[in-house]
Amino acid sequence: MITVDMRDRKPIYEQLIDNIRTLAVQGYLQPDEHLPSVRQLAAELAINPIARQRYTALGDYAREKGVTIAFENLKYTKNLEFIMSLVPNAKFCWDCGHEYSRLADQKPMPLFRDRLAALHIHDNDRWHDNHQIPFSMNIDFGAIVKTLKEINYQGYFTLEAYAFLRDYNTDNIFDGVLKLKESAK
């Protein structure tokens, strides 16, 4: 049986070579026996070798340097689960706008609430990632606040309503910033 250890610093290809040598020496592989293709092996081991190595290396490097990495929910919650499984020291950045526009049937917050380190707050029409001022469109901020209270969230948040400010110019941008400030209260 071929196995790999994603936490091992040894590259995956070297682990595979070691596995194959061991299987051959133990008589499990016969001369001229065909090995699975890279795609087959990756599927059997449920890995994307390059992604696994890169995310694992990134997590190790961040830990060595004392840096916290927070991965944001994007289009596919399964991808975020995969990444978070590879980087156990990583934190979660909850983008409420992404959840309400791109992830209508996927809710990452319950999966990663214990790892929440940052918030990206903005509003949208539930179809597009509009990045508008909170309470101006369709996101249920009452539910978001309830969730944050349940987990006693005390961390940072970023008001990501940059599309809202497009309607302002250099003469009145301060008025737009004040409106953003009021929405955050």
Secondary structure as GFF3:
##gff-version 3
##sequence-region A 1 185
A	DSSP	alpha_helix	12	25	.	.	.	ID=ss1
A	DSSP	alpha_helix	38	44	.	.	.	ID=ss2
A	DSSP	alpha_helix	49	65	.	.	.	ID=ss3
A	DSSP	beta_strand	70	72	.	.	.	ID=ss4
A	DSSP	alpha_helix	77	86	.	.	.	ID=ss5
A	DSSP	beta_strand	91	95	.	.	.	ID=ss6
A	DSSP	alpha_helix	96	101	.	.	.	ID=ss7
A	DSSP	alpha_helix	109	112	.	.	.	ID=ss8
A	DSSP	three_ten_helix	113	115	.	.	.	ID=ss9
A	DSSP	beta_strand	116	121	.	.	.	ID=ss10
A	DSSP	alpha_helix	141	150	.	.	.	ID=ss11
A	DSSP	beta_strand	156	159	.	.	.	ID=ss12
A	DSSP	three_ten_helix	164	167	.	.	.	ID=ss13
A	DSSP	alpha_helix	173	184	.	.	.	ID=ss14
###
